[in-house]
Structures are given as structure tokens and as C-alpha cells.
């Protein structure tokens, strides 16, 4: 449940009184927007009030009713809500979170067949909104009842509900089939049960987002399956997640396999379910409640073999589950009926081997043979907003890290007995991986001469107008980084944006790094203050456009852009885990046949990487109270960067507003990603 109430300094063009409830089942919810009856914007405030306990929220549960359309129990929440002034409920939306998102994040779109089915009735001191879903089975109900009895102040004027100042009991409920939620203890493995006492808020959030059917991406905006999110979350949370039958780990992997596109092996990015799926089916002249699946992303494919290898090859419990797990038949997507998980895993792996073969052939190391976004799409990996890649068609993270990591994993799976119809994959995938590791970085490399770098940063700082210093005294040599993508807008061969996506390579690969050039560049950019590098006092920004040299860079990668000069929690976690992985390679050679990386014997580079690791963790510990958020931005005040929610800033021109999720699955990964005290600087 999310209550939005403007503060005195809020931007009233984007923040208004709002009451929202979101449920995982069916990705469902309700929202009510309010306005003051006196018409003075900013005067109306709303808040939750504790009832008879110290918790404002109480459950609603009505047992299954044989006379109801759905036959399911009615479930929901109840609370007391207070209005400081008389209010008008201007817009109610009942049914799907996707419908709510279309209104909140789009041009205030309302679907007539959905809104016209919402009824409002006032009986005595209770006002009830009611809507039967397009399936003609499920009903969502939202009600307000006065705690003042007959002197309620409730009335209907011109079809809108008016509420007098005071306190009301608010209820929201629906009768849709529920998911099987995993408790906090069921999500965590036996060794990690103590986290529920150490971090009760984060473990409750992880439980809320975890079901035996799938893990959910985030609340409130993404309470459903997202393949990339759940697999990244698994890889970072792996040390603490439950394993074995009915575990959180197997919920992640089975959910991904269930939704694979059997025709081409693509892994599903996002599912559309519930009322919104029925709506989309109707738009295609189909009468059906069947889910729809989105396959436009290119990165999600490559996470699957990495996840499978991590569990079924590296984990002792996973090894014992191979036969039972992979003989399971798919049941979620009707198109995959009668296919086993082994069949679907093979189809996905065959796609990866086919799509990476051309680049791995002799003479095949050309830009044309790299992995591109799908035709007609402007997004394809985690920076999936309009300008997240600056128009780029060939993403840095996918080609330099995800592809070789997937190939290494396919080789390991093959060696462990997977994919028997392709007995040569162990050696073939290994050979492919080596070529992708060795030959992709140079395509994205950017070197900015020292003098030019100073000029670019000075210009960016002056034109940006946000008040932060240029820090050009920190530019003591050429600036080196890898661009976020190739073939960007305005004919840019490389999208010249410094970024945090180095973390994919440091976290997923033990790649060769002659003279430690890559890891040293990564460390330098994490250590240097923005806008010379990526560091701010609220975390490392995921994009720094200061070296682009064109105004469009600063415009597209701004403090109010979803993938602009903002901070993402999970990127901080992967960066920390990646640096730790590389640093511990220097001392773990006794348990591995691989030699220590070159940078380990270079005192200057090693100390630089160690400094970057500890600088990052110092910042993380300072900001520990905000790390569970999805993404946040900043303002520069009183000589420092100050945390501000992304949704508190007006969106970029021509871009719909975006707010951060209150809780995000992959932002809970600091439950597992911890500071290695053995790596503290001496």
C-alpha cells in the first residue's frame, strides 16, 4: 500500500494526494486520486492512522462463496485514513496495475471499457466502488466508511465521491486466485535464517516478492514475473537463498523455463496477466484470459545458462535435483505444453550457440556479428528506457560480459551431462567464449585525451546548471572507459557515456586482463568524483555523459531520467560483488588451476582496485537506509549530493514520469552481498 501526500516543497505538477494498493495475484490493484474541495492545490493531505493496534493495516478475508462469479475467497486490506481537508475522489482505477501504470506513467490514459464498468454507490455512511473484470469472474471493491456515523461528510456530486475532513475506514479487496507466498524462512537457506532478525524489513520484503510459482520484480509497479530481474537477483542472493524442491532458487529457474518461446528459444522478459491480459486479448479480437509474454529483450537469454550452471553444477543440492527438476513438464504457457524443462533449456541454449557462432569464426570478429537489439526495438537490456542506451543498437554489457558468461556456462553444463544431443558443446562453447572475451572490449573502448577531457567536463558542468563542481583537478591523465553501446543517435559510432556496466564483466567472468588495464579503468572511474568519474556521496551514478561532447548527451542522461545520472541499488551490489570476486582471485589460486590475474602482482593497480572496493563500501554503509529502493536521484545542495526520490523530480521533456518502486527484488541483494572485512585497506 502506498500513500502519497504532498509536502510543502513538493512539485505539485507531479505529486498529488493518492492512495494505492497493489497485489501480486494477477498483478492487480486499486488507486484513488484526490483533490481538495476548496480547489487550492497543495492544501490536501492524507495519512494512514493506527487503529486498535500499532499497525495501520489489517487483513480482509471472506471465505469462498459458492454464489460468487469466481468462487475464490475475497482478500484485501483495511486501514484508517485521515483527510485534513474536504476532498474529492477524482479518479478511481480498479483492476490491473498495468492499467494504473498506463495512467500514471503515460498521458493520463483511461480505458473506457474499464472505467465505465466501475460503479459507485453510497448507502448510509459507506461509499463503495465496484468493478467486474473483463473476464466476468473477478470483482475488485474499494470502499470508504466514515468513523463519524451519519455525520460522515460522504456524498456523491456529479458522479464523484466527496469526503469531508476526518477519518474513514478504507477497504480494498478482490476475489482472484492467490499465489503461494514463501515465508521469510522458506526464502532463506538454513544457514541464513538469522537474517530475519538482523534485517526484518528486507527479509519481509523478499518474502512478499517470493512465491513458489515465481519471484516478483518489485512493488508497486512490477508485481509480476520479470526474467532478467529474477535471475540477477538470484545470482546476487545465491549465498542466502533456499535450495531444493519448492525453494526460492527453483522458483526462479522454473519460472524462466516455463515461459521460454519454444519457436526461437527467446527467454521471456515480462508477462502480462490478469485483467490486463484479457484487455490486450480483446484488442486482438480474442476472448481469452490467457497471459501474454514479452520477448523483446536480448540480454535475458544469456542469464539463463549462468543461473543453471550456478545451481545445477556448482551447488551440491542442485546436483541432486537435476533428474527430477528437468523431467518436469511445462504447465504455465499453453504453447509449451508437453515440453519438459530439459527440452526448453536445450531450445534456449541452441539459440545462444547459433547467435554467437558467426563472431567466433576465423575472421568473424566484426561489428556486424555482435549481438544487436531486435529489429524495431529501441530497448533490449537493463537500460530499457527510451534514451537508456542513447539510441545504441549494440549494448556493451551483453556483448562483452553476458555472451561469454553464457557460453562458459553452457560449456560447464555440457561437461556435466546436459545437452547430450550436442556432445561437442563443452569444447565448442569454451572456444567461442574465449573469442568473445578477448575480442569484444575494443569495440566499445573510449579514450579521451587529458586536455580534451578537462574541456569537456568544464563545459558540461557550466551548461548543466545543477551547481556541482567540475572536479577537473582530478583529471591527471587520459580518461578511459567503455561506451554504453555502439551505433547511437546522431550517427555516434560509440555512445560516449561512462557507466557502471563494467560490473557485469567483473562479476560474471574471470577474463584475462593483460596488465590489469580493464580492472584499473573500472577502479579509476569508481574512485573519481562525478562528473569526472561516477562517484557521488549517494552512490555511483549509472551514467556519466560529461565526455559526450554534444548537448544531447546531457539532455538524455539527466538526474530525472530513469537511466540517467541516477543511482541503481542492484548495480552497486553487482559492482561490489564483482570487485570482491576479482580481488579474491589474487589469493584463491591454491584452490583453482587458474593463475592469479596480472593486476595482482602490480602493486599500483592492486591498491587502486582495493581502494575502489573500500570507497564503494564506505558509501554503501553511509547510505544503508536507502539501498532497498529501486533507483534514486540527487540534488546538489550545501556543497554535497543529497538523496532525492526519482519520482520527486519532473520527467525529462517529452518523457513520461517514472517513479521508483518502494521495494525492488534485485535491490534486496545486500542481504547476501556483504563487505569482505579481509579486504579493508591497511
N, C-alpha and C positions, 0 to 999 in steps of 0.2 A: 504494500500500500504506500502511495506517495502523495503527500500533501504539499502543494506549492502555494506559498503565501508571500507576496512581495515585501521586501524590506525597504526602509526609507531610501536607500541608494540604488534600488533595483531599476533596471531598464524596463519601463512599463510597456514598451512596444513588444517585448518578447516574454515577459514574465507577468502572469496574472493568476488570480486565485483559481486553484484547480484541485480536484480530488480524484485520484486514480487508483484502481485496484487491478492487479494482473494475476492470472492463474496459469500455472504450467499446463494443465489439462486443456488441450485444444488451442493453446496459445491465446487464451481468452481474457476478457476483462471488461471493465466499465470505466468511463471517465465523465466527470461533470465539470464544466467550466462555469464560473460565476462572475457576475459584475455587480458593482454597488448600485442599489436602487437610486441613490442620490446622483448617480452619473459621474461622480468625481473619481477618476481613475487613480488607483493607489490608496484609497481610503479603506477598502475592504480587506480584512484579514481573517483567516480561518486557521483553526488549530484543533488537534485531537485533545480530548480531555480524558483523564483516567476515570474509570467507573468505580466499581467496588473493589478492584484490585489495583496493584501498581502497574498493571499492563493495560494499555488503552484498547488493545484488540482482543475480541472474543470470537469463538467459532460459531458458525451457523451450521446446523446439521439436521436435516429432516429425512427420516428413513425412506427407503424406496416405496413409491406409491404406485400401485398397480393401475391407477386411473390416469397417471401422467403420461405424456406423449413418449418420453424417453425411457421410463421405467428405472431411472437411476436415482440414487439419493441426491437431495439438494444440499449443496455445500457452499460455504462462503464465510464472510467475516461480518462482525458487528462492532461498532465503536460509537463513542460520543464525539460530536464535532460541534465546535463553537464558532459563531459568527459575531464579530464585533459591531457590525452594522447590518442593516437590512440588505438582503442580497437577491439577485435574480439568477436562476439557473438558466444560462443562455444556450448551452449546447450539451445535450447528453448523447453519448455514444455507447451502445451496449452490444457486445458480441465478440469481436476479434481484436486482438492487439494490433494486427496489421491494419485494420480499418482505422484504429486510433492513430497509428503512426502515419497513415496517409493524410490525416487531418493535421496532426501536429507538425510533421516534417515536410509536408507538401503545401500547396497553395490553398490550405483550409478546405480540402476536398470532402464533401459529404455525398454518400451514395443514396439516391432517393429510395431505392427499394429496401435499403436497410433503415434509413431514418424514418421513412413513412410507416414502417412496421412497429415503431416504438410508440407505445401508448402511455399516457399519463392520467392517473385517476387520483382524486382527493376524497377520502372518506374520513369524516370527523377530523382527527388530528394526525392522519397518516397520508403522506403522498407517495404513490407507487408508480415507478416507471417499469414497464414490462415489454419484453421483445421476444417473439418466437423466431428462432434462427431460420435461415433459408432451407435447412434440412427438414423443417416442420416437426422436429423432435425436441431439441433442446430449447429451454427458455432461460433468459437472463432477467433478473429482477434487481432493481435498485430502489430503496425506499428511504424516506425521511419522516421521522415521527417526533413530535415535539415533546419535550420533557415538562412542558407547562400545561399539558392537558388541552382544554378547549381554547385557551388563550394562546394558541400556537403561533399565530402570525403566518401560518401557511395559507396560501391562496394561489389560484391559477388565473393569470391575467394574459389575455391574448395568446393562450396556449403555452405560456411559460410559467414555471413554478417560482413564486415569490416566497421568500423566507424572512421573517423578522429577525432582528438581532436576538441572540440567545443560543441555547444549546439544544441539539437534536440528536436522537439516536439514528445512526446511519447503518443500513444493512445492504449488502450486495451478495448475491448468490446465483448459482446456476446448477443445472442437472445434466452434466456431461460426464462420460466415463473418465474416472480418475486414473492417473498413473500410479505406479508402485514406488513410493518415495523411499529412498535409503536413509536410514538414520545416520547421525554423525558417526556412531560406532561402526555401522555397516560400510561406510565410505572409506574408513581408515583401516590400515592393516593393524595387526596385533601390536606391533612394536610402536605404533604411533597413536595409540588410544589416549595417551596423556595430553595430546594437543587439544582435546575438548575442554580440558581445564585451563590450559595455558592461553588458548585463543578461542574462547567460546563464541565470539561473534563470527569469526571467519569460518569455524567449523560448522556452525549453524547455517551459514550462507552456502557452504559447499554441500551440505545435506539438502538444503532447499533446491539446489540446482541439480541434484543427482537422483535418478530413478533407475530401476532395474532395466528399463527399456532403452534409456539414453541419458546422456548428460546434456543439460540445457545451457545455452551460451550466456545469458545474462538477464537481469531484471532491472527495469521492467520491459525493455524494448525487444529483447530477443529470447523469450521464454520458450525456446524450442530447439530442435537439432540444428547445429552448425558444425559441419565436419571438421573444418580447419581448427575452429576454436577448441573442440573437444580433444582433438589429437595433440595440439600444442599443450593444452592443459595437462593431458596425461603424461607427456614426455617430461614436463617440469615437475609434476606432482608424483611421478612414479615411485620415489622412495617411500611415500607415505600412504599410497592408495591401496585399498583392499584388492586381493587377487583370488583366483579360483572361481568356482561356479557361483553365479549370482553376485559377482563382485562389481565394483565400480570400473575396474580395468576391463573386464569382459563386456560390460555395458557399452563402453566407448567403442571397442573394436567391432562388436556385433552390430551396433547401430550404423557404423560406416559400411560394413559389408552388406547389410540388408538393403542399402539404398544405392548401390553401385548400378550404373547404367549398363545393362548386360550387352547392349548393342555395340558399344565402343570402349567400355572399361572405365569411363569417367566416374570419379568419386563425387557424390552429391555434396554441394556446398551448403544448401539450406533447403528445408522442407516447408511447404505451406500446407497447413492442416486446419481442421475445424471449420468454422463458418466462412472464413476467407477462402478456403479451398472450394467450398460449394459455390461461392460467388464467382471465382475465376472459372470454374467449370461451366457455370451458366453463361458467362461471357463467350464461351466457345460452343454454346448451344448443346451442352452436355448436362444432363440431370444426374448428378453424382456428388457424393461427399468424399470421393477418393482424394488422397493427398496429391500434391504436385511437388516435383523435385527440380531444383535449380542446379545445372551443371556448367555454369559459365566460367567458374574459376579454373585456373590451370595449376595452382600450387597444391591444392588439396590432394590430388592424385599421388604426389610424391611423399606425403607424410605417411600414407598407409603402410608401405613396407617397412619404414623406420619403426613405426609403432609395433607392427607384428614381430619384427626381429627383437625389439627390446623386451617384449613379453615372452614370446614362444621360443626364443633361442637363448636369451641372456638370463631369464628368470627361472629358477628351478621349478616353481609351481606351474608356470606357464608351460614348461616342457611336458608335464604330466597331463595337461589339458588338451593337447593337440588333437588327438584322435576324436575325443568326444565333441570338442568345440567345432572342428571343421567338418564334421559329418552332419551338423545341424542344417536343416533346410530353411531357406528364407521364407518369411511369412508377412513382412511389413508391406513391401511393394508387390502388388499382384503381378507385375511384369516379371518378377524374379521367382515366381512360383516354381517349385521342383528343382531349383538350383541349390546346391549346398554352399556353405561358406567357403569350402575349398574351391569350388567352381568359380565363385565370384572373385576370390583372391587371385586366382590364375588369370582371369579375364583382365583384371586391373594391372597385374604385373606384365602381361603381354603388351598392353598399351604402352607402358613405360619403356619396355625394351625396344619396341618398334619406333617410338618417338625420339629416342636418344641415339639410335643406331647411326644415322647419317653423319652426325657430328663426330662420332667415334671412328669413322672410317679414315684410311690414309688420305690426307689432303682435304678432309671434310670439315676442318676447324674454321668455318666461315660464319659470319653473322647470320646468313640465311638459314643455317642449320641449327641455330639456337632455338630455344623454346619461346614462342611468341604468344601474346594474348590471342584468344579465339577471334575469328573474323566477326566484325561488327560489334565487338565489346570494347569498352574503354576501361574496364577493370578486370582483374584476374588473379590478384593475390591480396595479401592482408591490407595493403593501402588502397582499399576498394571504395574510394570516393572519387568524385568527378576529376579532381586535379591531384589525386594522391600520387600518381606517377608522372605528373607533368605532361600527360599525353603520351608517355612512353609505351612502346609495344613489346619490349623485351626486358622483363624485370631482372634486376641484379640478384635478388635473393634466390629466385627459382633456379637460375642457370648456374650460379657459382657455388650454391650450397645444397639446395633441395634435391636437384637431379643427382649429383654424385652420392649424396647420402642415401637416396633411394636405391641407387644401383649397388652400393656397398651392402645394403640390407638385403636386396634380392639375392646377391651372391651368398650371403651368410644363410639365408633361408634355404637356398638351393642345396648348400653343403649339408644342411640339417635334414634333408629329405623332402623338402617342399618342392613342388613343381616337377614331379617325376617325368612328365611329358617333355621336359626341356632339360635333359641331363647335362648339357654343356653350359648352363647358365651360371654356374659357380665361376668358371674361368672367364666367360664372355662378359658378364656383368662387372667383374673385377677389372677387366681391361677397359671397358667403357668408362667406369668410374674414374680410373686414373687419368684418362684423357680429359674428361670433364673437369676434374680437379685442377689439372695443370694448365689447361688452355683457355679457360673462360675469364679469369680475372682481368687480363689485359684489355679485353673489350670495354670494360667499364672504368678503367683507370683514368683518373684526372690528376694532373699536376699543375699547380698554379704557382708561377714564379713569385718569390718573396715580395718584390716591389709591386707587382700587379695585385697580389693578394691584399696588400695594405690599402691600395687604392680602392679595390672593390669593397672591402669591409667599411672603410670610411664613408664611401658613397651610400652603401646600404644603411648604415647607421643614421646618416643625416636625413635620408629620404623616408625612413621608416617612421620616424616621429613618435616612437614609444619611450624615448628618454634613456635607454640603456647606453652605457659607454661602448666605444668601439673595441677596446682592449687590443688595439693593434700593436702595442708593445710586446704582446705575446707571440707575434709573428716574427720568429727569429730564423726561419728557413722557409723553403718552399712548402706549400700546403699540398698534402697528398690525401686523396680519398677515392672512393669508388662511387660513381654516379648511381642514382636510384634506378635508372632504366636507360635503354637505348631508344633512338628514334622518337624523340619527344616532339612537343608542339613547336611551331615556328621553325621547323627544319633542324632542330637540335639533334646532332648525332648522339650525344650523351646528355641526359637530363642532369645538369650540373648542380645537384643538391647533395650536400653531405648528409649522411644518415646513420641510423643505428643498425641497419640490416647486416653489418659485419657480424652481428651476434649469431646469425644462422650458421655461418661457417665455423665460428669458434665453438659453438655448442654441438653441432651435428657431425663435425669432421675432425679427424686427426691428419689434416692435409700437410703435405710438405710445404715448408715456408722458408726458402733459401734466405739466409742471413736475417731471418725474422722480420722481413720487410712488412708483411701484412699485419702481423700482431702488433708491431711497433706503431704502424699507422693507426690501427684501432685504438691503441692506448693513448697516443697523442691527441686524437680528436675527442676522446672522452675526458682528458685532463684539461684541455684548453677551454677557457670560458667562452660562452656564446657572446657575440656572433663569430668569433674566430674558430671555435670548436662547438661542442654540443652541450657543454656543462652549464647548468644553472643551479641555483640553490634549491629548486623544487624538483630537480631531476634532469636527466639528459633528454633534450628535445629529440624527436624522431626525425626531424628535417631541419637543415640549416641552408637557406637559399642565398646566403651572403655572397657566394662566389659565382653565382649565375651570370652576373653582368648585364642582365636585362630586367626591366621593371616587372615583367610578367612573373618572374620567379617570386619576388616579394609579395605580389598580389595573390598568387595561388597558394603559397606556403606561408600563411599568416597565423597569428595567435588564435584566430577564431575559426580556422579550417580544421576539419576532422583529422587530417593527416599533415598538418602544417607544423609550425614551431611550437608544438604541444608535446606533452609527456604521456606515454602509454605505460601502464604498470607492467604488463607482461613483457614488454621489450626490455625494461630494466631487469626483470628477473632472468630472462634469457641471456642478457649481456653479462650479468653477474655469474650465472652458471657456466657460461662459455669461457669467461676469463679464468674461472677456477679450473675448468677442465684442462685448459692449456697450461696453466701454471703447475698443476699436479702431474702433468706428463714429465716434468723435469725431475721428479723424484720417484715416480712409479715404474721406472724401467726394469726393476728386478722382477716384476710380475707380468711383464709384457715383452714380447720379442721385438717390439718396435724400439728403435733408438730414441733418445731424448731429442726434442726439436732443436734446431740450430740456435734459437734465441736463448736457450737455457745456459749456454756457455758464453754468451755475450753479456757481460755484467751490466752494460748501459741499457740494453734493450730489456733484459730481465727486470731490472729495477724500475724501468718505465712501466712495464706491464703490471708489476706488483703495485706500483703507486696508483695506477688507474683502477685496479681492483679495490684498493682500500679507499680511494677517493669516492668511488661509486658507493661503497657500503657506508661510508660516513654520511653521504647524502641520503641514502635509503633509511638509515636509522633516524635521521633528523625528521624525515617525512613519513614515519611509520604509520601515522594515523590516517593517511590518505591512500595508502598503497592498495587497498581493496577496491578502489574506484577504477572504472574502465580507462578513462583518459581525462586529463585536466590541462588547463592552460595557466597563464600567469599575467600579471600586470607588473610594471616596474615602478615601485614607489619607495621613497625614502632610501634610495641607493641600493635597493635589492629587488630580486624577483619574488613576487608574492603569489601564492596559490590562488587561483580563481576557477570555479567550475566552468567547463566549456560552454554549457548552456546559459551561463550568465552573460555571455558576450553576444552581440548581434552577429548574425552569419555574414560571410563574405557576400559582396554584391552578386546577385544572380544565383545564389546558392541557398537552398532551403535550410532552415535552422536545424541543428543537431544538438541533442543533449546527451550527456554521459549516462550510462547505466549506473544505478546506485550500487549494484553488485554485479561483477562480471566473473565468469568461471575462470578464465585464464589470468585474472587479477588476484586470485586466491592462491597463486603458486608459491608465494612466500611462506606458506605453511611447510613447504619442503625445501625451498631454496634458502639456505642459511649462510651466514658469514663463516668462512673457514678461519677459525682463530689461529690456525697454524700458518696462515698467510699474512698475518699482520706484519707491517713494516717494522724493522728493528730500528 
